[in-house]
Amino acid sequence: MASASAASDKASVEITKGINGLEKVTLRDVRGSSAEIYLYGAHVTSWKNEHGEELLFVSSKAIFKPPKPIRGGIPICFPQFSNHGPLEAHGFARNRFWKIDPSPPPFPTSTVNKTYIDLILRPTEEDFKIWPHSFEFRLRVTLGPAGDLMLISRIRNTNADGKPFSFTFAYHTYFSVSDISEVRVEGLETLDYLDNLRNKERFTEQGDAITFESEVDKVYLSTPTKIAILDHEKKRTFVIRKDGLPDAVVWNPWDKKAKAIPDLGDEDYKHMLCVESAAVEKSITLKPGEEWRGRQELSAVPSSYFSGQLDPQRVIQGN
C-alpha cells in the first residue's frame, strides 16, 4: 500500500470514518484526482478528476447501512450476478466487510507513481452455509497519475476438499452522466446480446451506437476490451478497458422502474448509466489452487462530441 502523506503535493492513502461510521479509504493523486473505497463491500463510492468533478453516480437515496448494499459507485457482484442462481441478487461480496490486505502477493502491474489499496475477502461461517466453498478474493484499487481508476480482482479456490467451484462476476459500475438521453455507447454495435427485459432472448445490436429512450437491461456477449461512453452535454468520454471479462452489461431503469426501487431517487435515472465489465453468460470454474483475474480500468477524457464530429473509434483506439 502506498504510504499516507499529509502533504497536498503528494499522493496519499488515508483511512477514515465515512457515512454512518463505516470505514473508508481515500486515495489521492498528486494532480488532485481522488477515489473513495468503503471497506463495506470493497465498494468504490467516489472517483473525482483533478478538477474535483465526480465521475461516478451514487443514488440520492443510497443507504450506507449494513446489510443493505450501497446503491451506486462500483458494487462488486460475486459469486453470482443478478438472480441467475440460488444466492441473493448479485451475490454477497458487496455486503460483506472486507479487510485491508497486509501481505498481498505481487500484482503483475507497475505501481510506480500510482496510489493503491489492497483489500481481501474470505468467507465466514455464514457464507459457507449459503455457498459452501473456500476462497480468497483479493482486490487492488489503483489511482493512476492521469486520474485513471483501475480495479484488479484475483479470486482463488482454496477448497481443501478438492472440489472446484463456479461463479459469475461483474463490476456493476454506475457512471455519472449529464442526461441519459444525450449519451451514447460505442464499441458494442453489431454484437449479440441477451435482453433481460425479454426473457433473456438473444438479439443482434443493429444501431451504429447505443442510445437511450427507455429502460435498458442487456448483456452484450464477446465484447471488445475497450468501450466508450460519450456524454454530449459534458463533452466527456469515458473509456473502459477490461481483461478477463468477456461480457458487458448495459442498464438504465428509466422512470417507472426507478420509482419502484426504494434506494433510488425518482429522477436519478436521468443522471446515471451502468456499463458493467462482466463474466456472466458463462460461469468461471476454478479447481483448488487455481486463480482467476479480472481487470477494469476507467479513464475520462475530454471530447468534442458537442459538434457531432468525434470519431469514437479513434477515442477507443487512441486512449
C-alpha positions in Angstrom: 0.0 0.0 0.0 1.3 3.5 -0.8 2.3 5.4 2.2 0.0 8.1 3.6 1.0 11.7 3.4 -0.4 14.9 4.8 1.2 17.0 2.2 -1.2 18.1 -0.6 1.5 17.8 -3.3 2.0 14.0 -2.7 -0.1 11.0 -3.4 -1.7 9.6 -0.3 -3.8 6.9 1.2 -6.0 7.9 4.1 -8.2 5.6 6.2 -11.1 7.4 8.0 -14.7 7.0 9.0 -17.3 7.7 6.4 -21.1 7.8 6.4 -22.7 6.1 9.5 -19.2 5.5 10.8 -18.3 3.0 8.1 -14.5 2.8 7.4 -13.4 4.1 4.1 -10.1 4.6 2.2 -9.4 7.7 0.3 -6.8 7.7 -2.5 -5.4 11.0 -3.7 -3.1 11.6 -6.6 -0.5 14.4 -6.9 -2.6 16.1 -9.6 -5.7 16.3 -7.5 -7.8 13.3 -8.6 -9.2 11.0 -5.9 -11.2 7.9 -5.1 -13.0 6.6 -2.1 -13.5 2.9 -1.2 -15.6 1.7 1.6 -14.4 -1.5 3.3 -18.1 -2.5 3.5 -18.4 -4.2 0.1 -14.9 -3.1 -1.1 -17.2 -0.5 -2.7 -15.8 2.4 -4.7 -18.2 5.2 -4.0 -16.3 8.2 -5.5 -13.9 8.9 -8.3 -13.1 12.5 -9.0 -10.9 14.1 -11.6 -8.2 16.7 -10.9 -10.9 19.4 -11.1 -12.9 17.8 -8.3 -15.7 16.7 -10.6 -17.5 13.4 -9.6 -17.3 10.8 -12.3 -19.4 8.0 -10.6 -23.1 8.1 -9.7 -24.3 7.4 -6.2 -28.0 7.4 -5.6 -29.5 10.3 -3.7 -31.2 7.7 -1.5 -28.3 5.3 -1.1 -28.3 3.5 2.3 -24.9 3.2 3.9 -26.2 0.8 6.5 -25.4 -3.0 6.5 -26.7 -5.4 5.4 -28.1 -3.2 2.6 -25.7 -2.8 -0.4 -24.7 0.7 -1.4 -26.7 1.9 -4.5 -24.2 3.4 -7.0 -20.5 3.7 -7.4 -18.9 0.3 -8.3 -20.6 -2.6 -6.5 -18.8 -6.0 -6.9 -21.1 -8.8 -8.0 -19.7 -12.1 -6.7 -20.2 -15.1 -6.7 -23.4 -14.5 -8.6 -24.5 -11.9 -11.0 -28.2 -10.8 -10.8 -30.5 -13.5 -9.7 -29.1 -16.1 -12.1 -28.7 -18.7 -9.4 -29.5 -19.8 -5.8 -28.0 -16.8 -4.0 -29.3 -13.3 -3.3 -29.2 -11.0 -6.3 -25.6 -10.1 -7.2 -24.1 -12.3 -4.5 -22.7 -11.4 -1.1 -19.3 -9.7 -1.8 -21.0 -6.3 -1.9 -22.5 -6.5 1.6 -19.6 -8.1 3.5 -16.9 -6.3 5.4 -13.5 -6.6 3.7 -10.1 -6.2 5.3 -7.0 -4.3 4.2 -4.7 -7.0 2.9 -1.4 -6.8 4.9 0.6 -9.0 2.6 -0.8 -9.2 -0.9 1.0 -11.3 -3.4 2.8 -9.4 -6.2 0.4 -7.9 -8.8 1.6 -8.1 -12.4 1.3 -4.3 -12.9 3.7 -1.5 -12.3 2.9 0.6 -9.2 5.3 3.4 -10.0 3.7 6.8 -9.4 0.4 5.1 -8.6 -1.6 5.2 -5.4 -3.4 2.0 -4.4 -5.0 -0.1 -1.7 -5.2 -3.9 -1.4 -8.3 -5.5 0.1 -9.2 -9.1 0.9 -12.3 -11.1 1.5 -12.5 -14.6 2.9 -15.8 -16.5 3.6 -17.4 -16.5 7.0 -19.2 -19.5 8.6 -22.5 -17.8 7.5 -21.2 -17.6 3.9 -20.3 -21.3 3.9 -24.0 -22.1 4.7 -25.2 -20.4 1.5 -22.2 -21.0 -0.7 -20.0 -23.9 0.6 -16.7 -23.0 -0.9 -13.4 -21.7 0.5 -11.9 -18.8 -1.4 -9.7 -15.8 -1.2 -10.8 -12.7 -3.1 -8.1 -10.0 -3.4 -8.9 -6.6 -4.8 -6.5 -3.9 -5.7 -7.9 -0.4 -6.4 -5.4 1.9 -8.1 -5.5 5.6 -8.9 -3.1 6.4 -11.7 -1.2 9.7 -12.2 -3.5 10.7 -15.1 -6.5 10.1 -12.8 -7.5 6.8 -14.3 -9.1 4.2 -11.9 -8.2 0.6 -12.0 -9.7 -2.4 -10.2 -8.0 -5.8 -10.4 -9.7 -8.8 -8.8 -7.9 -12.0 -8.1 -10.1 -14.9 -6.9 -8.5 -18.2 -5.8 -10.1 -21.5 -5.0 -8.8 -22.6 -1.5 -11.1 -25.6 -1.1 -9.4 -28.3 0.9 -11.8 -31.0 -0.3 -10.5 -30.9 -3.8 -13.8 -29.5 -5.2 -13.9 -26.9 -8.0 -16.4 -24.1 -7.8 -18.1 -21.8 -10.4 -19.1 -18.2 -10.2 -20.3 -15.2 -12.3 -18.9 -11.7 -11.8 -19.4 -8.1 -12.6 -18.1 -4.6 -11.8 -21.5 -3.0 -11.6 -20.2 0.5 -12.5 -22.6 3.5 -12.3 -21.2 6.3 -14.4 -22.4 9.9 -13.7 -23.8 11.4 -16.9 -25.4 14.8 -17.7 -28.6 13.4 -19.2 -29.2 9.8 -20.2 -31.0 10.9 -23.4 -27.8 12.7 -24.5 -25.4 9.7 -24.0 -24.3 7.1 -26.5 -22.2 3.9 -26.0 -19.7 3.0 -28.7 -18.0 -0.4 -29.2 -20.9 -2.7 -28.8 -22.6 -2.2 -32.2 -23.2 -5.4 -34.3 -22.8 -7.6 -31.2 -25.2 -10.2 -29.9 -26.9 -9.5 -26.6 -29.3 -11.2 -24.2 -32.2 -8.9 -23.4 -33.2 -9.3 -19.7 -36.5 -7.4 -20.5 -37.4 -10.2 -23.0 -36.7 -13.3 -21.0 -33.0 -13.3 -21.9 -33.8 -13.8 -25.6 -30.8 -13.3 -27.9 -30.7 -10.4 -30.4 -28.1 -8.6 -32.5 -27.4 -4.9 -32.0 -28.5 -3.1 -35.1 -27.6 0.6 -34.4 -24.3 2.3 -35.1 -24.3 3.2 -31.3 -26.4 2.5 -28.3 -28.7 5.4 -27.3 -31.3 5.6 -24.6 -35.0 6.3 -24.8 -36.5 3.8 -22.4 -35.5 1.1 -19.9 -32.4 -1.0 -21.0 -31.1 -4.2 -19.4 -28.9 -6.1 -21.8 -25.9 -8.5 -21.6 -23.6 -8.0 -24.6 -21.5 -11.1 -25.5 -17.9 -11.4 -26.7 -17.3 -7.7 -26.3 -14.1 -5.8 -27.1 -11.5 -4.9 -24.5 -12.4 -1.2 -24.9 -15.8 0.5 -24.8 -16.5 4.2 -24.9 -19.4 6.2 -23.3 -19.9 9.6 -25.0 -21.6 12.3 -22.9 -22.8 15.1 -25.3 -23.5 17.8 -22.7 -20.4 17.3 -20.5 -18.2 16.9 -23.6 -16.7 14.0 -21.8 -15.9 10.4 -22.9 -15.4 7.6 -20.5 -13.1 4.8 -21.8 -13.5 1.4 -20.3 -10.6 -1.1 -20.7 -11.1 -4.6 -19.4 -9.4 -8.0 -19.3 -10.8 -11.4 -18.3 -14.3 -10.0 -18.6 -15.9 -11.0 -21.9 -19.3 -9.6 -21.4 -20.7 -6.1 -20.9 -24.0 -5.3 -19.1 -25.8 -2.1 -20.1 -28.5 -1.0 -17.7 -30.7 2.0 -17.0 -34.0 1.5 -15.1 -35.8 4.5 -16.7 -38.7 6.3 -14.9 -41.1 3.5 -13.9 -38.5 1.1 -12.6 -36.6 3.9 -10.8 -39.8 4.8 -8.8 -40.1 1.1 -7.8 -36.5 1.0 -6.4 -36.6 2.2 -2.8 -33.0 3.4 -2.6 -33.0 5.2 -6.0 -34.4 8.7 -6.4 -37.3 9.1 -8.9 -35.2 11.3 -11.1 -31.8 9.6 -10.6 -32.1 7.5 -13.7 -31.6 10.6 -15.8 -28.0 11.1 -14.5 -26.7 7.5 -14.4 -25.7 4.8 -16.7 -24.4 1.4 -15.8 -21.9 -0.2 -18.2 -20.6 -3.2 -16.4 -17.5 -5.2 -17.2 -18.7 -8.8 -16.5 -18.4 -12.5 -16.9 -22.0 -13.6 -16.7 -23.1 -15.6 -19.7 -20.7 -18.5 -19.0 -19.6 -19.3 -15.4 -15.9 -19.2 -14.5 -14.8 -22.5 -12.9 -11.7 -22.8 -10.7 -10.1 -26.0 -9.4 -8.4 -25.9 -6.0 -5.3 -23.7 -6.2 -6.4 -22.1 -9.4 -6.8 -18.3 -9.6 -8.9 -16.0 -11.9 -8.0 -12.4 -12.6 -10.4 -9.7 -13.9 -9.3 -6.1 -14.6 -11.3 -2.9 -15.3 -9.6 0.4 -16.0 -11.6 3.6 -16.3 -10.5 6.9 -17.7 -12.3 10.1 -18.6 -11.1 12.2 -21.5 -12.4 15.5 -22.9 -14.4 15.0 -26.2 -15.6 17.3 -28.9 -18.8 15.3 -29.2 -20.8 18.6 -29.0 -20.0 19.1 -32.7 -21.1 15.6 -33.6 -17.6 15.1 -35.2 -16.0 12.9 -32.6 -14.7 9.7 -34.1 -15.4 7.2 -31.2 -13.2 4.6 -32.8 -10.3 7.0 -32.5 -11.1 7.6 -28.9 -11.2 3.8 -28.2 -8.1 3.1 -30.1 -6.0 6.1 -29.2 -6.6 6.3 -25.5 
